[in-house]
């Protein structure tokens, strides 16, 4: 979603979303189980003017580089594949 620049809403569960989204900078974080907060955050994200798209894509590059599939394959297998 970051690489595509898509609007992001995530529950703020332990170990992951808050770090990836830089504590809400790159997407909305809502408490787990709070349906109304999720709906509100999703509505806000979908009404975004598009400026955040480039910012999200920049964050994706910071996290996994320009080719995330290759990066993840290397993590899983221990080597690059052409």
N, C-alpha and C positions, 0 to 999 in steps of 0.2 A: 504494500500500500504506500509506503514511503517513496519507493522508487517511482511509482506511478503518479505520485503527487496527490493521491486520493484523500478525501476527508477521513479523519480517523477519530473514532470514539472507542475507548477501551475501559473495562473495569479496572480499578486500581488494586489488582490482586498483588500479593507479595512476589518479589523477585522477577522483574522484567519490564512490564509496561511503563512504569514511572521512569526507569533509567533510559529506556529506548526513546520515549517521548519527551525526555528531559523535563520531567515533572510537569507536563502539560504544555510545554512550549510548542511541540510539533503535532499535537492532537489533544483532544479532550480526555480527561481522566475522571471517571465517576466512581462513587462507592459501589462495591459489590452488592448486588441485590436491590439497588435503588432504581426501579424502573422509570420513575418520573424524571430523575436526574439524567438517565440515559437518553430518554426521549428529548429532553431539553437540549442536551449537548449535541445530539444528532441533528436536531433542527438548526442549531447555531452553525455547525460545521457545514451543513448542506447549503446554507445561505452565504457562505464565504464568497468573497469577491474574486477569488482566484489568485490573489497575491501569495497566499500560503503554499500554493503548489510548488513553486520554485524553492521555497524554504524547506519543504518536506523532502524534495529530491536532493537538496544539498545535504541534509541530515543523513539520508540513505547512503550517499557517497561516503560520508564520514564513517558510517558504521560498517559498510561491507564493500566499498569500492564500486567501480563502474560495472562490474559483472558479478552480481550477487550469487547467481547459480554456480559459477565457477568457484567462488569463495567458499560456498557451503559444501560443494563437492570435495574441495581440498580438505576441509575440516573433517568430513565424514570418512574419506578414503586415505587421507594422508599424502596425496600427491595431486598434481595438476593433470588434466587430460585435455588434449587438443581436440 
